[in-house]
Structures are given as structure tokens and as C-alpha cells.
Amino acid sequence: MDDSLILEELLTLLEQNGVSIRREEMGGSGGGLCKISGKQVCFVDNDANSSQNASICARAVEKVVDIEEVYLRPAVREFIG
């Protein structure tokens, strides 16, 4: 499974757990999870590659989702771990 597919699965998982996704141009090294007006938002850097964004989203998933309680494809679980 390539990084772009892993990224899409991580983004879907975040959205399913109430996190809004915002895609912004941030120069290639931005992004991450934050709280705005009490709501969780994950920024995805349009200037970064899929691997970088997937790493940022994996850290966000670890903070938001109990990954032991949900099904994840083995490649996604391995990427998070």
C-alpha cells in the first residue's frame, strides 16, 4: 500500500472521529492537529508529499482514536506503529 492510500485512510479515520480536515499550502513542512474554537482540526500541507502528510496524520490519529478498538488495514496499522 503506498503512502497516498495510507494518507487517505488516515484522513477518513480522523473525519469519522469528528476531526475536520483542512488542506492548505504551508510550504512543505506544516500541518498537524490543533483545536480551533473547541473543534479539532487537522491541517494537511498541500506542499508536502504524501509520506510527510501521512506521518503527521498518523500522529493525529494516535491522539484522537483508540486504534485498538477499530479495524485498520495491516499496512495502516504498521505505518502508525
PDB file with one MODEL, atoms N, CA, C and O in Angstrom:
MODEL        1
ATOM      1  N   MET A   1       0.859  -1.171   0.000  1.00  0.00           N
ATOM      2  CA  MET A   1       0.000   0.000   0.000  1.00  0.00           C
ATOM      3  C   MET A   1       0.906   1.234   0.000  1.00  0.00           C
ATOM      4  O   MET A   1       1.801   1.344   0.838  1.00  0.00           O
ATOM      5  N   ASP A   2       0.680   2.155  -0.927  1.00  0.00           N
ATOM      6  CA  ASP A   2       1.556   3.325  -0.990  1.00  0.00           C
ATOM      7  C   ASP A   2       1.090   4.423  -0.026  1.00  0.00           C
ATOM      8  O   ASP A   2      -0.017   4.378   0.511  1.00  0.00           O
ATOM      9  N   ASP A   3       1.966   5.405   0.173  1.00  0.00           N
ATOM     10  CA  ASP A   3       1.722   6.447   1.169  1.00  0.00           C
ATOM     11  C   ASP A   3       0.468   7.271   0.890  1.00  0.00           C
ATOM     12  O   ASP A   3      -0.192   7.722   1.826  1.00  0.00           O
ATOM     13  N   SER A   4       0.133   7.473  -0.377  1.00  0.00           N
ATOM     14  CA  SER A   4      -1.065   8.269  -0.677  1.00  0.00           C
ATOM     15  C   SER A   4      -2.336   7.528  -0.245  1.00  0.00           C
ATOM     16  O   SER A   4      -3.286   8.159   0.218  1.00  0.00           O
ATOM     17  N   LEU A   5      -2.365   6.216  -0.390  1.00  0.00           N
ATOM     18  CA  LEU A   5      -3.528   5.445   0.069  1.00  0.00           C
ATOM     19  C   LEU A   5      -3.593   5.411   1.595  1.00  0.00           C
ATOM     20  O   LEU A   5      -4.670   5.509   2.182  1.00  0.00           O
ATOM     21  N   ILE A   6      -2.439   5.274   2.225  1.00  0.00           N
ATOM     22  CA  ILE A   6      -2.399   5.305   3.690  1.00  0.00           C
ATOM     23  C   ILE A   6      -2.887   6.657   4.183  1.00  0.00           C
ATOM     24  O   ILE A   6      -3.668   6.726   5.132  1.00  0.00           O
ATOM     25  N   LEU A   7      -2.436   7.732   3.550  1.00  0.00           N
ATOM     26  CA  LEU A   7      -2.873   9.077   3.928  1.00  0.00           C
ATOM     27  C   LEU A   7      -4.384   9.192   3.834  1.00  0.00           C
ATOM     28  O   LEU A   7      -5.016   9.703   4.759  1.00  0.00           O
ATOM     29  N   GLU A   8      -4.978   8.732   2.748  1.00  0.00           N
ATOM     30  CA  GLU A   8      -6.431   8.836   2.577  1.00  0.00           C
ATOM     31  C   GLU A   8      -7.171   8.036   3.652  1.00  0.00           C
ATOM     32  O   GLU A   8      -8.201   8.486   4.153  1.00  0.00           O
ATOM     33  N   GLU A   9      -6.664   6.870   4.007  1.00  0.00           N
ATOM     34  CA  GLU A   9      -7.307   6.078   5.070  1.00  0.00           C
ATOM     35  C   GLU A   9      -7.205   6.791   6.417  1.00  0.00           C
ATOM     36  O   GLU A   9      -8.159   6.793   7.195  1.00  0.00           O
ATOM     37  N   LEU A  10      -6.047   7.396   6.694  1.00  0.00           N
ATOM     38  CA  LEU A  10      -5.877   8.127   7.946  1.00  0.00           C
ATOM     39  C   LEU A  10      -6.801   9.341   8.004  1.00  0.00           C
ATOM     40  O   LEU A  10      -7.394   9.620   9.045  1.00  0.00           O
ATOM     41  N   LEU A  11      -6.923  10.057   6.897  1.00  0.00           N
ATOM     42  CA  LEU A  11      -7.822  11.209   6.856  1.00  0.00           C
ATOM     43  C   LEU A  11      -9.271  10.790   7.066  1.00  0.00           C
ATOM     44  O   LEU A  11     -10.016  11.460   7.781  1.00  0.00           O
ATOM     45  N   THR A  12      -9.667   9.696   6.453  1.00  0.00           N
ATOM     46  CA  THR A  12     -11.027   9.185   6.638  1.00  0.00           C
ATOM     47  C   THR A  12     -11.265   8.818   8.097  1.00  0.00           C
ATOM     48  O   THR A  12     -12.318   9.122   8.655  1.00  0.00           O
ATOM     49  N   LEU A  13     -10.295   8.171   8.704  1.00  0.00           N
ATOM     50  CA  LEU A  13     -10.411   7.780  10.109  1.00  0.00           C
ATOM     51  C   LEU A  13     -10.541   9.009  11.004  1.00  0.00           C
ATOM     52  O   LEU A  13     -11.338   9.014  11.943  1.00  0.00           O
ATOM     53  N   LEU A  14      -9.771  10.037  10.720  1.00  0.00           N
ATOM     54  CA  LEU A  14      -9.882  11.270  11.501  1.00  0.00           C
ATOM     55  C   LEU A  14     -11.262  11.895  11.338  1.00  0.00           C
ATOM     56  O   LEU A  14     -11.883  12.300  12.321  1.00  0.00           O
ATOM     57  N   GLU A  15     -11.741  11.975  10.105  1.00  0.00           N
ATOM     58  CA  GLU A  15     -13.071  12.555   9.868  1.00  0.00           C
ATOM     59  C   GLU A  15     -14.159  11.760  10.568  1.00  0.00           C
ATOM     60  O   GLU A  15     -15.094  12.347  11.112  1.00  0.00           O
ATOM     61  N   GLN A  16     -14.056  10.436  10.566  1.00  0.00           N
ATOM     62  CA  GLN A  16     -15.039   9.583  11.230  1.00  0.00           C
ATOM     63  C   GLN A  16     -15.048   9.800  12.739  1.00  0.00           C
ATOM     64  O   GLN A  16     -16.008   9.439  13.421  1.00  0.00           O
ATOM     65  N   ASN A  17     -13.980  10.387  13.253  1.00  0.00           N
ATOM     66  CA  ASN A  17     -13.876  10.649  14.684  1.00  0.00           C
ATOM     67  C   ASN A  17     -13.994  12.132  15.011  1.00  0.00           C
ATOM     68  O   ASN A  17     -13.484  12.596  16.031  1.00  0.00           O
ATOM     69  N   GLY A  18     -14.676  12.872  14.132  1.00  0.00           N
ATOM     70  CA  GLY A  18     -15.050  14.241  14.413  1.00  0.00           C
ATOM     71  C   GLY A  18     -13.992  15.300  14.133  1.00  0.00           C
ATOM     72  O   GLY A  18     -14.157  16.453  14.531  1.00  0.00           O
ATOM     73  N   VAL A  19     -12.914  14.931  13.460  1.00  0.00           N
ATOM     74  CA  VAL A  19     -11.861  15.896  13.153  1.00  0.00           C
ATOM     75  C   VAL A  19     -12.117  16.490  11.766  1.00  0.00           C
ATOM     76  O   VAL A  19     -12.326  15.759  10.799  1.00  0.00           O
ATOM     77  N   SER A  20     -12.098  17.815  11.681  1.00  0.00           N
ATOM     78  CA  SER A  20     -12.222  18.477  10.387  1.00  0.00           C
ATOM     79  C   SER A  20     -10.857  18.479   9.705  1.00  0.00           C
ATOM     80  O   SER A  20      -9.825  18.639  10.356  1.00  0.00           O
ATOM     81  N   ILE A  21     -10.868  18.301   8.405  1.00  0.00           N
ATOM     82  CA  ILE A  21      -9.629  18.284   7.630  1.00  0.00           C
ATOM     83  C   ILE A  21      -9.562  19.573   6.816  1.00  0.00           C
ATOM     84  O   ILE A  21     -10.515  19.934   6.127  1.00  0.00           O
ATOM     85  N   ARG A  22      -8.420  20.264   6.905  1.00  0.00           N
ATOM     86  CA  ARG A  22      -8.207  21.468   6.095  1.00  0.00           C
ATOM     87  C   ARG A  22      -6.919  21.296   5.317  1.00  0.00           C
ATOM     88  O   ARG A  22      -5.853  21.064   5.887  1.00  0.00           O
ATOM     89  N   ARG A  23      -7.035  21.412   4.016  1.00  0.00           N
ATOM     90  CA  ARG A  23      -5.862  21.327   3.138  1.00  0.00           C
ATOM     91  C   ARG A  23      -5.424  22.744   2.800  1.00  0.00           C
ATOM     92  O   ARG A  23      -6.190  23.521   2.229  1.00  0.00           O
ATOM     93  N   GLU A  24      -4.193  23.072   3.154  1.00  0.00           N
ATOM     94  CA  GLU A  24      -3.659  24.413   2.965  1.00  0.00           C
ATOM     95  C   GLU A  24      -2.239  24.321   2.409  1.00  0.00           C
ATOM     96  O   GLU A  24      -1.552  23.318   2.601  1.00  0.00           O
ATOM     97  N   GLU A  25      -1.815  25.358   1.731  1.00  0.00           N
ATOM     98  CA  GLU A  25      -0.426  25.445   1.284  1.00  0.00           C
ATOM     99  C   GLU A  25       0.391  26.031   2.424  1.00  0.00           C
ATOM    100  O   GLU A  25       0.158  27.162   2.849  1.00  0.00           O
ATOM    101  N   MET A  26       1.359  25.246   2.922  1.00  0.00           N
ATOM    102  CA  MET A  26       2.147  25.656   4.087  1.00  0.00           C
ATOM    103  C   MET A  26       3.647  25.536   3.864  1.00  0.00           C
ATOM    104  O   MET A  26       4.415  25.509   4.826  1.00  0.00           O
ATOM    105  N   GLY A  27       4.065  25.464   2.625  1.00  0.00           N
ATOM    106  CA  GLY A  27       5.480  25.464   2.341  1.00  0.00           C
ATOM    107  C   GLY A  27       6.185  24.117   2.419  1.00  0.00           C
ATOM    108  O   GLY A  27       7.402  24.050   2.249  1.00  0.00           O
ATOM    109  N   GLY A  28       5.449  23.057   2.672  1.00  0.00           N
ATOM    110  CA  GLY A  28       6.048  21.729   2.660  1.00  0.00           C
ATOM    111  C   GLY A  28       6.471  21.184   4.003  1.00  0.00           C
ATOM    112  O   GLY A  28       6.934  20.046   4.080  1.00  0.00           O
ATOM    113  N   SER A  29       6.328  21.959   5.068  1.00  0.00           N
ATOM    114  CA  SER A  29       6.744  21.439   6.375  1.00  0.00           C
ATOM    115  C   SER A  29       5.730  21.751   7.464  1.00  0.00           C
ATOM    116  O   SER A  29       6.064  21.742   8.649  1.00  0.00           O
ATOM    117  N   GLY A  30       4.507  22.023   7.071  1.00  0.00           N
ATOM    118  CA  GLY A  30       3.479  22.378   8.045  1.00  0.00           C
ATOM    119  C   GLY A  30       2.499  21.250   8.265  1.00  0.00           C
ATOM    120  O   GLY A  30       2.711  20.117   7.834  1.00  0.00           O
ATOM    121  N   GLY A  31       1.442  21.584   8.933  1.00  0.00           N
ATOM    122  CA  GLY A  31       0.373  20.616   9.161  1.00  0.00           C
ATOM    123  C   GLY A  31       0.366  20.098  10.579  1.00  0.00           C
ATOM    124  O   GLY A  31       1.322  20.269  11.336  1.00  0.00           O
ATOM    125  N   GLY A  32      -0.740  19.458  10.918  1.00  0.00           N
ATOM    126  CA  GLY A  32      -0.871  18.861  12.231  1.00  0.00           C
ATOM    127  C   GLY A  32      -2.241  19.081  12.824  1.00  0.00           C
ATOM    128  O   GLY A  32      -3.102  19.737  12.238  1.00  0.00           O
ATOM    129  N   LEU A  33      -2.418  18.521  13.992  1.00  0.00           N
ATOM    130  CA  LEU A  33      -3.690  18.565  14.709  1.00  0.00           C
ATOM    131  C   LEU A  33      -3.699  19.754  15.657  1.00  0.00           C
ATOM    132  O   LEU A  33      -2.719  20.011  16.355  1.00  0.00           O
ATOM    133  N   CYS A  34      -4.813  20.476  15.675  1.00  0.00           N
ATOM    134  CA  CYS A  34      -4.979  21.570  16.628  1.00  0.00           C
ATOM    135  C   CYS A  34      -6.458  21.705  16.968  1.00  0.00           C
ATOM    136  O   CYS A  34      -7.316  21.046  16.381  1.00  0.00           O
ATOM    137  N   LYS A  35      -6.726  22.568  17.922  1.00  0.00           N
ATOM    138  CA  LYS A  35      -8.102  22.829  18.321  1.00  0.00           C
ATOM    139  C   LYS A  35      -8.411  24.286  18.025  1.00  0.00           C
ATOM    140  O   LYS A  35      -7.688  25.187  18.450  1.00  0.00           O
ATOM    141  N   ILE A  36      -9.503  24.507  17.283  1.00  0.00           N
ATOM    142  CA  ILE A  36      -9.946  25.851  16.941  1.00  0.00           C
ATOM    143  C   ILE A  36     -11.392  25.987  17.375  1.00  0.00           C
ATOM    144  O   ILE A  36     -12.256  25.227  16.938  1.00  0.00           O
ATOM    145  N   SER A  37     -11.650  26.953  18.233  1.00  0.00           N
ATOM    146  CA  SER A  37     -12.998  27.178  18.772  1.00  0.00           C
ATOM    147  C   SER A  37     -13.603  25.888  19.328  1.00  0.00           C
ATOM    148  O   SER A  37     -14.791  25.618  19.150  1.00  0.00           O
ATOM    149  N   GLY A  38     -12.775  25.105  19.997  1.00  0.00           N
ATOM    150  CA  GLY A  38     -13.241  23.887  20.637  1.00  0.00           C
ATOM    151  C   GLY A  38     -13.386  22.682  19.725  1.00  0.00           C
ATOM    152  O   GLY A  38     -13.769  21.605  20.182  1.00  0.00           O
ATOM    153  N   LYS A  39     -13.088  22.843  18.446  1.00  0.00           N
ATOM    154  CA  LYS A  39     -13.203  21.734  17.498  1.00  0.00           C
ATOM    155  C   LYS A  39     -11.814  21.317  17.027  1.00  0.00           C
ATOM    156  O   LYS A  39     -10.940  22.154  16.803  1.00  0.00           O
ATOM    157  N   GLN A  40     -11.631  20.009  16.881  1.00  0.00           N
ATOM    158  CA  GLN A  40     -10.340  19.511  16.411  1.00  0.00           C
ATOM    159  C   GLN A  40     -10.245  19.630  14.895  1.00  0.00           C
ATOM    160  O   GLN A  40     -11.170  19.278  14.163  1.00  0.00           O
ATOM    161  N   VAL A  41      -9.098  20.138  14.445  1.00  0.00           N
ATOM    162  CA  VAL A  41      -8.838  20.341  13.027  1.00  0.00           C
ATOM    163  C   VAL A  41      -7.460  19.765  12.717  1.00  0.00           C
ATOM    164  O   VAL A  41      -6.500  19.985  13.456  1.00  0.00           O
ATOM    165  N   CYS A  42      -7.380  19.035  11.631  1.00  0.00           N
ATOM    166  CA  CYS A  42      -6.089  18.539  11.174  1.00  0.00           C
ATOM    167  C   CYS A  42      -5.752  19.257   9.872  1.00  0.00           C
ATOM    168  O   CYS A  42      -6.468  19.148   8.877  1.00  0.00           O
ATOM    169  N   PHE A  43      -4.645  19.992   9.906  1.00  0.00           N
ATOM    170  CA  PHE A  43      -4.187  20.694   8.719  1.00  0.00           C
ATOM    171  C   PHE A  43      -3.277  19.772   7.920  1.00  0.00           C
ATOM    172  O   PHE A  43      -2.376  19.137   8.468  1.00  0.00           O
ATOM    173  N   VAL A  44      -3.527  19.711   6.621  1.00  0.00           N
ATOM    174  CA  VAL A  44      -2.724  18.907   5.695  1.00  0.00           C
ATOM    175  C   VAL A  44      -2.037  19.893   4.758  1.00  0.00           C
ATOM    176  O   VAL A  44      -2.688  20.730   4.134  1.00  0.00           O
ATOM    177  N   ASP A  45      -0.726  19.786   4.669  1.00  0.00           N
ATOM    178  CA  ASP A  45       0.076  20.703   3.861  1.00  0.00           C
ATOM    179  C   ASP A  45       0.077  20.257   2.407  1.00  0.00           C
ATOM    180  O   ASP A  45       0.662  19.229   2.068  1.00  0.00           O
ATOM    181  N   ASN A  46      -0.580  21.032   1.546  1.00  0.00           N
ATOM    182  CA  ASN A  46      -0.620  20.707   0.113  1.00  0.00           C
ATOM    183  C   ASN A  46       0.757  20.713  -0.529  1.00  0.00           C
ATOM    184  O   ASN A  46       0.951  20.085  -1.570  1.00  0.00           O
ATOM    185  N   ASP A  47       1.718  21.411   0.070  1.00  0.00           N
ATOM    186  CA  ASP A  47       3.060  21.487  -0.485  1.00  0.00           C
ATOM    187  C   ASP A  47       3.945  20.315  -0.063  1.00  0.00           C
ATOM    188  O   ASP A  47       5.024  20.130  -0.625  1.00  0.00           O
ATOM    189  N   ALA A  48       3.510  19.524   0.912  1.00  0.00           N
ATOM    190  CA  ALA A  48       4.281  18.371   1.396  1.00  0.00           C
ATOM    191  C   ALA A  48       3.901  17.133   0.586  1.00  0.00           C
ATOM    192  O   ALA A  48       2.848  17.092  -0.050  1.00  0.00           O
ATOM    193  N   ASN A  49       4.770  16.129   0.620  1.00  0.00           N
ATOM    194  CA  ASN A  49       4.453  14.891  -0.093  1.00  0.00           C
ATOM    195  C   ASN A  49       3.555  13.996   0.772  1.00  0.00           C
ATOM    196  O   ASN A  49       3.345  14.265   1.955  1.00  0.00           O
ATOM    197  N   SER A  50       3.043  12.954   0.174  1.00  0.00           N
ATOM    198  CA  SER A  50       2.097  12.056   0.858  1.00  0.00           C
ATOM    199  C   SER A  50       2.711  11.420   2.096  1.00  0.00           C
ATOM    200  O   SER A  50       2.032  11.254   3.109  1.00  0.00           O
ATOM    201  N   SER A  51       3.969  11.067   2.025  1.00  0.00           N
ATOM    202  CA  SER A  51       4.639  10.435   3.156  1.00  0.00           C
ATOM    203  C   SER A  51       4.698  11.370   4.359  1.00  0.00           C
ATOM    204  O   SER A  51       4.419  10.952   5.483  1.00  0.00           O
ATOM    205  N   GLN A  52       5.058  12.632   4.130  1.00  0.00           N
ATOM    206  CA  GLN A  52       5.113  13.604   5.220  1.00  0.00           C
ATOM    207  C   GLN A  52       3.733  13.829   5.824  1.00  0.00           C
ATOM    208  O   GLN A  52       3.578  13.843   7.045  1.00  0.00           O
ATOM    209  N   ASN A  53       2.742  14.003   4.974  1.00  0.00           N
ATOM    210  CA  ASN A  53       1.379  14.219   5.464  1.00  0.00           C
ATOM    211  C   ASN A  53       0.843  12.996   6.186  1.00  0.00           C
ATOM    212  O   ASN A  53       0.144  13.133   7.189  1.00  0.00           O
ATOM    213  N   ALA A  54       1.154  11.811   5.699  1.00  0.00           N
ATOM    214  CA  ALA A  54       0.708  10.586   6.362  1.00  0.00           C
ATOM    215  C   ALA A  54       1.318  10.487   7.755  1.00  0.00           C
ATOM    216  O   ALA A  54       0.643  10.066   8.695  1.00  0.00           O
ATOM    217  N   SER A  55       2.581  10.867   7.900  1.00  0.00           N
ATOM    218  CA  SER A  55       3.222  10.837   9.218  1.00  0.00           C
ATOM    219  C   SER A  55       2.539  11.790  10.192  1.00  0.00           C
ATOM    220  O   SER A  55       2.312  11.451  11.353  1.00  0.00           O
ATOM    221  N   ILE A  56       2.218  12.980   9.707  1.00  0.00           N
ATOM    222  CA  ILE A  56       1.523  13.961  10.547  1.00  0.00           C
ATOM    223  C   ILE A  56       0.140  13.440  10.938  1.00  0.00           C
ATOM    224  O   ILE A  56      -0.270  13.568  12.091  1.00  0.00           O
ATOM    225  N   CYS A  57      -0.567  12.859   9.988  1.00  0.00           N
ATOM    226  CA  CYS A  57      -1.908  12.332  10.262  1.00  0.00           C
ATOM    227  C   CYS A  57      -1.852  11.118  11.181  1.00  0.00           C
ATOM    228  O   CYS A  57      -2.754  10.917  11.994  1.00  0.00           O
ATOM    229  N   ALA A  58      -0.814  10.315  11.064  1.00  0.00           N
ATOM    230  CA  ALA A  58      -0.665   9.158  11.954  1.00  0.00           C
ATOM    231  C   ALA A  58      -0.523   9.620  13.399  1.00  0.00           C
ATOM    232  O   ALA A  58      -1.106   9.021  14.303  1.00  0.00           O
ATOM    233  N   ARG A  59       0.248  10.678  13.621  1.00  0.00           N
ATOM    234  CA  ARG A  59       0.373  11.217  14.983  1.00  0.00           C
ATOM    235  C   ARG A  59      -0.969  11.759  15.483  1.00  0.00           C
ATOM    236  O   ARG A  59      -1.303  11.617  16.659  1.00  0.00           O
ATOM    237  N   ALA A  60      -1.730  12.378  14.584  1.00  0.00           N
ATOM    238  CA  ALA A  60      -3.055  12.883  14.965  1.00  0.00           C
ATOM    239  C   ALA A  60      -3.989  11.729  15.325  1.00  0.00           C
ATOM    240  O   ALA A  60      -4.727  11.805  16.307  1.00  0.00           O
ATOM    241  N   VAL A  61      -3.955  10.673  14.536  1.00  0.00           N
ATOM    242  CA  VAL A  61      -4.802   9.505  14.807  1.00  0.00           C
ATOM    243  C   VAL A  61      -4.479   8.929  16.184  1.00  0.00           C
ATOM    244  O   VAL A  61      -5.385   8.548  16.925  1.00  0.00           O
ATOM    245  N   GLU A  62      -3.210   8.864  16.524  1.00  0.00           N
ATOM    246  CA  GLU A  62      -2.817   8.331  17.840  1.00  0.00           C
ATOM    247  C   GLU A  62      -3.418   9.147  18.982  1.00  0.00           C
ATOM    248  O   GLU A  62      -3.706   8.598  20.045  1.00  0.00           O
ATOM    249  N   LYS A  63      -3.610  10.445  18.778  1.00  0.00           N
ATOM    250  CA  LYS A  63      -4.161  11.316  19.816  1.00  0.00           C
ATOM    251  C   LYS A  63      -5.683  11.257  19.895  1.00  0.00           C
ATOM    252  O   LYS A  63      -6.266  11.502  20.951  1.00  0.00           O
ATOM    253  N   VAL A  64      -6.322  10.930  18.774  1.00  0.00           N
ATOM    254  CA  VAL A  64      -7.779  11.046  18.685  1.00  0.00           C
ATOM    255  C   VAL A  64      -8.485   9.694  18.759  1.00  0.00           C
ATOM    256  O   VAL A  64      -9.598   9.607  19.279  1.00  0.00           O
ATOM    257  N   VAL A  65      -7.859   8.654  18.250  1.00  0.00           N
ATOM    258  CA  VAL A  65      -8.518   7.364  18.068  1.00  0.00           C
ATOM    259  C   VAL A  65      -7.827   6.297  18.901  1.00  0.00           C
ATOM    260  O   VAL A  65      -6.599   6.219  18.934  1.00  0.00           O
ATOM    261  N   ASP A  66      -8.625   5.479  19.572  1.00  0.00           N
ATOM    262  CA  ASP A  66      -8.073   4.294  20.234  1.00  0.00           C
ATOM    263  C   ASP A  66      -7.939   3.226  19.156  1.00  0.00           C
ATOM    264  O   ASP A  66      -8.908   2.536  18.839  1.00  0.00           O
ATOM    265  N   ILE A  67      -6.742   3.089  18.592  1.00  0.00           N
ATOM    266  CA  ILE A  67      -6.560   2.210  17.432  1.00  0.00           C
ATOM    267  C   ILE A  67      -6.734   0.728  17.773  1.00  0.00           C
ATOM    268  O   ILE A  67      -6.837  -0.109  16.876  1.00  0.00           O
ATOM    269  N   GLU A  68      -6.767   0.409  19.061  1.00  0.00           N
ATOM    270  CA  GLU A  68      -7.026  -0.977  19.448  1.00  0.00           C
ATOM    271  C   GLU A  68      -8.510  -1.325  19.333  1.00  0.00           C
ATOM    272  O   GLU A  68      -8.881  -2.498  19.343  1.00  0.00           O
ATOM    273  N   GLU A  69      -9.356  -0.298  19.224  1.00  0.00           N
ATOM    274  CA  GLU A  69     -10.801  -0.501  19.197  1.00  0.00           C
ATOM    275  C   GLU A  69     -11.410  -0.429  17.798  1.00  0.00           C
ATOM    276  O   GLU A  69     -12.611  -0.651  17.638  1.00  0.00           O
ATOM    277  N   VAL A  70     -10.597  -0.119  16.779  1.00  0.00           N
ATOM    278  CA  VAL A  70     -11.123   0.000  15.420  1.00  0.00           C
ATOM    279  C   VAL A  70     -10.333  -0.893  14.475  1.00  0.00           C
ATOM    280  O   VAL A  70      -9.170  -1.217  14.716  1.00  0.00           O
ATOM    281  N   TYR A  71     -11.002  -1.283  13.390  1.00  0.00           N
ATOM    282  CA  TYR A  71     -10.300  -2.062  12.377  1.00  0.00           C
ATOM    283  C   TYR A  71      -9.457  -1.126  11.514  1.00  0.00           C
ATOM    284  O   TYR A  71      -9.935  -0.100  11.030  1.00  0.00           O
ATOM    285  N   LEU A  72      -8.215  -1.497  11.339  1.00  0.00           N
ATOM    286  CA  LEU A  72      -7.314  -0.795  10.421  1.00  0.00           C
ATOM    287  C   LEU A  72      -6.653  -1.834   9.534  1.00  0.00           C
ATOM    288  O   LEU A  72      -6.295  -2.919   9.991  1.00  0.00           O
ATOM    289  N   ARG A  73      -6.497  -1.499   8.277  1.00  0.00           N
ATOM    290  CA  ARG A  73      -5.753  -2.399   7.407  1.00  0.00           C
ATOM    291  C   ARG A  73      -4.359  -2.587   7.992  1.00  0.00           C
ATOM    292  O   ARG A  73      -3.805  -1.658   8.580  1.00  0.00           O
ATOM    293  N   PRO A  74      -3.795  -3.766   7.838  1.00  0.00           N
ATOM    294  CA  PRO A  74      -2.466  -4.029   8.423  1.00  0.00           C
ATOM    295  C   PRO A  74      -1.412  -3.004   8.012  1.00  0.00           C
ATOM    296  O   PRO A  74      -0.594  -2.615   8.846  1.00  0.00           O
ATOM    297  N   ALA A  75      -1.400  -2.556   6.769  1.00  0.00           N
ATOM    298  CA  ALA A  75      -0.402  -1.581   6.322  1.00  0.00           C
ATOM    299  C   ALA A  75      -0.569  -0.244   7.043  1.00  0.00           C
ATOM    300  O   ALA A  75       0.418   0.420   7.360  1.00  0.00           O
ATOM    301  N   VAL A  76      -1.818   0.151   7.300  1.00  0.00           N
ATOM    302  CA  VAL A  76      -2.086   1.400   8.004  1.00  0.00           C
ATOM    303  C   VAL A  76      -1.671   1.277   9.466  1.00  0.00           C
ATOM    304  O   VAL A  76      -1.046   2.181  10.020  1.00  0.00           O
ATOM    305  N   ARG A  77      -2.023   0.156  10.084  1.00  0.00           N
ATOM    306  CA  ARG A  77      -1.648  -0.086  11.483  1.00  0.00           C
ATOM    307  C   ARG A  77      -0.132  -0.079  11.631  1.00  0.00           C
ATOM    308  O   ARG A  77       0.403   0.502  12.574  1.00  0.00           O
ATOM    309  N   GLU A  78       0.553  -0.726  10.700  1.00  0.00           N
ATOM    310  CA  GLU A  78       2.010  -0.770  10.738  1.00  0.00           C
ATOM    311  C   GLU A  78       2.607   0.628  10.564  1.00  0.00           C
ATOM    312  O   GLU A  78       3.583   0.978  11.228  1.00  0.00           O
ATOM    313  N   PHE A  79       2.019   1.420   9.674  1.00  0.00           N
ATOM    314  CA  PHE A  79       2.505   2.784   9.444  1.00  0.00           C
ATOM    315  C   PHE A  79       2.369   3.619  10.724  1.00  0.00           C
ATOM    316  O   PHE A  79       3.278   4.373  11.071  1.00  0.00           O
ATOM    317  N   ILE A  80       1.253   3.487  11.414  1.00  0.00           N
ATOM    318  CA  ILE A  80       1.044   4.243  12.654  1.00  0.00           C
ATOM    319  C   ILE A  80       2.057   3.797  13.709  1.00  0.00           C
ATOM    320  O   ILE A  80       2.613   4.617  14.439  1.00  0.00           O
ATOM    321  N   GLY A  81       2.284   2.496  13.775  1.00  0.00           N
ATOM    322  CA  GLY A  81       3.194   1.946  14.781  1.00  0.00           C
ATOM    323  C   GLY A  81       4.612   2.267  14.486  1.00  0.00           C
ATOM    324  O   GLY A  81       5.504   1.876  15.239  1.00  0.00           O
TER     325      GLY A  81
ENDMDL
END
